[in-house]
């Protein structure tokens, strides 16, 4: 082994490769690849209560279908990222989209909740391929200062997908049942497969692929986890998205069961939050660029914590609907503010392994969320207190993680990052 994170059998970096021109169709496709995995996680949230009754399940067990998909999305990214570095982007992507389509059909045909949980895990694994390939392909085709802006845009798109999914699902609930929602996802998978076949060409030539295998991947992970700033950014991402996924898992029962909203009313409440996510995510990107990444991150964490504490107070004091709506809006908007600066701080020093670094961010986002989701249902469908406790604890942990964001002592690769951004 010659240098840190560079095994003897890894492909030599050589001269910087020429970047491909990125047309609008490819840019749009990369964005779709980023969001269709998260959308599959929560598109069926408005029909989750009906699914629970239809499969004769309990609230906490039915919520394991969310956990299974989240864990699949988390694990799949860590597996697909290194594989795409070794075998190229296009072949793993096509395999992943085909698998996603097939497992969506299996979800629709599931006779029991246990079968559905297993199918959702595999669906998450397949959906993760699109997320990580979009991240890695972006690194292949963008140059200069564009990669960081591109990853920030993907982060906002991924988070936005988690919010607008239930909005679409609420409208689907008016015309079909939960099985029909999964068939809709299968149709989306077919459409994306056709788009990939027509638009996506290999972005990683054979001469640029790694050949170091598992040892290369392990050394990259070790290098990242030794960096306090990277770990801090990952923890902040993981904890803030724990609050988001607690919200996605629990709000469907609380807003429909306790506050009497219809699936359509529930989807409109989520639409308000999606608007907040878009607006505050855009503001955060501008603010971080012209003011301070750490300062913007602190503002976002303060908003997320305030909203989460509002949710806890609403649950304990039985406050009216407007209180929970405002608290959700504040928390979700706060998470949107944290996403661009957290991603930028994590990836800045690692232009050579941005895909691997992004996969760890994705792992934290979905794994932490998957662990938080079932905790919301511990008290049953009519108890909002666990939801408030999980959201508040996650936001507080994210705020505490801010203390890890100190300047890197030995920013490996930072000089390259700086030169690229000039």
N, C-alpha and C positions, 0 to 999 in steps of 0.2 A: 504494500500500500504506500503510495507516494505522498499524497496530500490529504488533508482532512476531508472526508466525504468523497474521495476520488480513488476507487479501487483500481488495481492494476489492469483489470480486465474491462474496465469501462471504456466506452468510446472516447477518444481524445476530442476535446472541444473544438480544436482547430480554429480557423478564422470564423468570425461571425457570419452565419449564413444570410444570404439575401432574403428579405422578407417578400412574401407574396402580396400582390395587390388584393385588397379586400373589397369585393363588390357588395352592394346592398343585399342581394339574395343570401349570400353567405353570412353576412352580419345578422340578418333576421333569423336565419336558421340556427346560428350559434345561441342567440337569445332564446329561441324556442326550446333548444336542447337543455338550457339551464332551468327553464320553468316547468317542463312537463312532468318531471319527477316529483317536485313539491306539490304541483297541482293534483297529481294522482293521490297524494297523501290526504288532502283535505277537501277534495271536490264532493265527497259523499258525507261530509260532516252534517249538513242539514237533515239527512235521512238516517243518521246514526240512531236516534231513538226508535225509529220504525224498524231498523235493522235489528236492534236489540230485542224488540218484541217478536219480530218475525222468526228469528232463530232461537227464541225462547232462552235468551241469555240474560246475564246480569250486566249492570252498567260497567263495572270494573273489568269484567271479562271482555265485553264488547270493545272497550277502549284499548285492549291489547291489540286489536287490529290496527290501531294507530301506531302503537309502540313497535309492532312488527315491521311496518312499512318504514318507520323512522330508522330503526336499527339496520334494515336492509339498505336504506339510502346512505347511512353512515359507513357501514362495512364495505359496501360496493365501491365507494369512492377510493378507499385506501387500496383496494385490490385493482381496480380498473386503471388508476393513474400510473403506477409502475408498469403494468402490462402494456399500456399504450405507448410508454416510452421505449419499450423493447420491440413491440410488434407493429407499431404505427397506429394511427388514429382511426382510419376508416373501417378496418375489419372488426375490431372490438365494438365500434359504434353500431355497425349493422347487426351484429349478433345481439347486442344489448337491446336494440329497438324491437327486433323480432321476439326476443324473450319477453319483453314488456307487453307486447300485444297478446301473446299467448297466455301469459299469466293473468292479464286483465279479463280474458274470457273465462279462465278457471275461477277467478274471484266471483264472477257473475253466476257461475254454476255451483258454487259451494253449497253443500247440503247442511253443513253444521258450522258453528262459529269456530271450532278448532281447525277445520279445513280452511276456512277463510283466513284465519291468522297465519297459517303456513303459506298460503298463496300470496298474502300481502307481503310477507317477508321477501319472497322471491321477486315479487313485483318491485319492491324497493331496491333490491340488488340490481335489477335490470335498469330501473330508472336512474340509478346513480351513475351509470356509464355515460349517459348523455351529459350530466352535470360536469363530470371530470374531463370528458373529451372536449367540451366547450371551453373549459378553462385552459387545457393544454394546447388546443388548436389556436386559441387566441394568442398564446405566447409564441406559437410558430409563425403567425402571419402578421402580428403587429410589432412595430419597432419604435425606437425613440422613447418619448414619454407616454406613448399610447397604452402599453400593457397595464400600468397601474390604473389609469382611467378606465380601461376595459374591465379589469377585475372589480373595480368599484361599481361599475354599471351592472355587472352580473350579480353582485351581491344584492343590490337594490332590486333587481328583477326577481331573484330567488325569493327574497323576503316578500315582495309584492305578490308573487304567485301564491304564497301561503295565506295571503289575506283575501285575494280575489277569488280563490278556488271555491270557498263556501258561497260566494255571491252567485257564481255560475251554478253551483250545486243546488242552491235554493230555487233557482228558476227551473232546473231540470226536475226537481221534486214535484213541480206542479203538473208534469206530464208523464212521469215514470216513477218506478219504485227504485230501491237501492240496487237491484240487479241491473236495471236499465242504465244506471249511472256507470257501472263498470263496463257495460257494453259500449257506452259512449267513449270511455277511455280507450277501449280496444280500437274503436274507429279512429280516434286521435293518433294512436300508435301506428296504424296503417298509413295515415296521411303523412306522418313524420318520416316513416320508412321510405315512402315514395319521394319525399323532398330530399332525403339524404342520398338516395340513389341518383337523383337528377343534379343536385347542387354540390354535395360535399365530395371534394377530391382529397386525396392524401396530402396532408400538410407537413408530415415528418418524413423526409427522404430516408432511405435505408442507411445511408452513410452517417446520419446524425443520431441513429438509435443507439441506446445503451445496450451493452452486452454483459454487464457485471452481475446480472441476476439478483438474487436475494441479498447478497452482501452489499451491493450498491445501494439498494433501497434502505437497508438497516442503517448504513452509515449516514444517509441523507436524513433519516428520521432522528438519529442521535445528534447530528449537527443542529437540527432545528430545536430539539428539546433542551439543548444546553444553553439556549438564548433566552434570558429572562423576559426580554421585550416580546419575543414571539410567543412564549408561553402565556404571558399576561394578555396579549391580544386574543389568543385562542380561548382562554378562560372567559374573558369578557364576552366573546362571541357565543360561547357555549351557554353561559348563564343567562344572557339576555334572550337567547332563543328558547331556553327552557321556559321562560315567562311567556313567550309567544305561543309555544306549543301547549302549555298549560291552558292558555286562553282558547286555542283552537279546539282542544279536547273538552274543556269544561263549559265554555260559553253556550254551546248548542243546547245543553240540558238546562242551564240556568235561565237563559233568555226565553226559551220556549216553554220549559216546565214551570218555572217559578214566576216569570213575568208575563207569560201567556202570548208571546209572539208567535205568529205563524212561520212556516219555513221561509216564506217570501219576506216577512218582516224581519226575520233573523238575517236574511241575506242583505237587506238594505242597511241594517246596523253594521254589518261587516263592510258594506260599501263605504260607509262613512270612515271607517278605519283605514280602508285602502286609500282613500283620498288623503288622509293624514299622512300615511306612509309615503306616498308619492311626493307630497309637498315638502315634508320635513326631510326626506331623503335627499331631495334636490338641494334644499337649503344647506344641509350638512355638507354636501360635496363642495359647494361654493365656499362655505365658511371655513372648512378645513384647509382649502387651497390658499385662501387669502388671509386667514387669521392664524389659527393654530390647530393642529390635529389633536393634541392632547386636550386643549381647551374645549374643542367641539365635542370630544369624547366625554369629558366631564359633564357638559351640559346635557348630553343625551342620557347619561346614566342618572343624573338628577331627575330628569323627566320620567324615565322608566320607573325609578324608585317611588317617586311621588304618585304615579298612576297605580302602581302595585299596592302601595299602602292604602290608596283610596278604595281599591277593590276589597282589601281585607276589612276596612272600616264598613264598607257597604254590606258585606256578608255578616259581620258581627252585629251591626246596628239595624239591619233590615231596612236600608235606605231605599228610596224609590228608584224607578228605572233610569231617570236622568243621571243619577249618581254613578251607576255602573257604566252607562254609556260614556260619560265624560272621563271616568277613570280608565276605561279601555282605550279610549282615543289618546289620552296622555301617555299611557304606557307603550302602546304600539308606535306612536310617533317618536317617543324617546328611543326605542330600539332602532328605528330608521335612522335617527341621528348618529347612533353609535356605529352603524355598519361601515360606511365609507372610511372613516379614520382608522377603525380597528383593522380593516383589511389592508389599508395602505401601510400602516405601521408594521404589520406582520410580514408583508411581502417585499418591503423596500430593500432589504439587504440580501435578497435571494433571487436575483434574476435568472440564475442558472438552474434552479430547481423550483421555480414558481408553481409548477403543477403539483409537485409533492407537497409543498407548503399549503397550497390551496386545498389539497385533499384532507390535510389535518384540520384546517378550518371547517371544512364540510363535515368531517367526523365529529368534531365537537358540537357543531350546530345540531345535527340530527341525533347523535347519541345522547347528548344531554337532554334534548327535547323528548326523546323516546323514554328516558327514565322518568321524566317529570309527568308525562301524559297520564299514566295510570294512577298516579297519586291523587289526582284531582277527583277521581271517583270513589275514593275510599269510604267517604261518608254516605254514598248513595247519590241518586240523581237529584234529590231535593235538598242537599246540604251544600251550600256555596262556600262554607268556611275553608275546607281543604284547598279549594281553588285560590282563595285569597292568600292563604298561608304559603302555598307553593310559589305563587307569583312574587310575593313580597320577599321570600327567602332567596329566590333566584336573583332578583334585582339587587338585593343587598350584597350577595356574594359577588356579583359583577362589579359593583361599586368598590368593594374591597380589593378586587383584582387590579384596580387602577394603580395601586402601589407598586406593582411589578414592572410598570412601564418606565424603565430607566434607560438611559442612552447605552447603546451597545459598546462594550469595551473593545471588541475586535470584530467589527462588522464585516464578516467574510462576504465578499461579493459586492459590498456597498459601493466601492469605486466604480465597478462596472455599471451598477444601477445609476449612479450619478452621471456617468458619461452617456448612458442611453437616454437620460431625460434631458440632456442638453441639446 
